[in-house]
Structures are given as C-alpha cells and as structure tokens.
C-alpha cells in the first residue's frame, strides 16, 4: 500500500452531522472511508467526462 497523506478538511457542523447520520445507515465504517470513496468516484466520473469531451473535439 502506498504512503497515505492526511487531509485536513473543514466542514460545517450541519454537514458533519448529516454525514454521521448517513454512516449509521450505510455500510461505511468511517467518515474517512466515505470521503475517500466519494473522491474516488468523482474523479472517475470527471475523467470519463473529460475523455468524452476531448474525443468529441477531435
């Protein structure tokens, strides 16, 4: 496994509480796991859209 980098992200109290409530309902074990998954999914989506736009412009 690669070395991990610690992100320090400020969020509103409201967002923090909503995430804590969601984690209780879903299979995510921690806030960190949720954020890593969300970032991974978003990057995958953005890269796919970028490639589609780039291919259309060729």
C-alpha positions in Angstrom: 0.0 0.0 0.0 1.2 3.5 -0.8 2.0 6.0 1.9 -1.0 8.0 2.9 -1.4 11.7 3.1 -3.5 13.3 5.8 -6.1 15.8 4.5 -7.5 18.3 6.9 -10.8 19.5 5.6 -13.1 22.0 7.3 -16.8 21.3 7.1 -19.9 22.9 8.6 -21.4 21.4 11.7 -24.5 20.6 9.6 -22.6 18.7 7.0 -20.7 16.8 9.7 -23.9 15.7 11.4 -25.6 14.7 8.1 -22.5 12.5 7.3 -22.5 10.9 10.8 -26.2 10.1 10.4 -25.7 8.6 6.9 -22.7 6.5 8.1 -25.0 4.9 10.7 -27.5 3.9 7.9 -25.0 2.7 5.3 -22.1 0.3 5.2 -19.3 2.9 5.6 -17.3 2.4 8.7 -15.8 5.9 9.0 -16.1 9.4 7.6 -12.6 8.9 6.1 -13.8 5.9 4.2 -16.8 7.8 2.9 -14.7 10.8 1.8 -12.1 8.5 0.0 -14.9 6.7 -1.8 -16.7 9.9 -2.8 -13.5 11.5 -4.1 -12.5 8.3 -6.0 -16.0 8.1 -7.6 -16.0 11.8 -8.5 -12.5 11.6 -10.0 -13.5 8.6 -12.1 -16.7 10.4 -13.3 -14.8 13.6 -14.1 -12.1 11.7 -16.0 -14.6 9.8 -18.1 -16.4 13.1 -19.0 -13.1 14.8 -19.8 -12.2 12.0 -22.1 -15.6 12.1 -23.9 -15.3 15.9 -24.4 -11.7 15.5 -25.6 -12.8 12.8 -28.1 -15.7 14.9 -29.4 -13.4 17.9 -30.1 -11.0 15.8 -32.3 
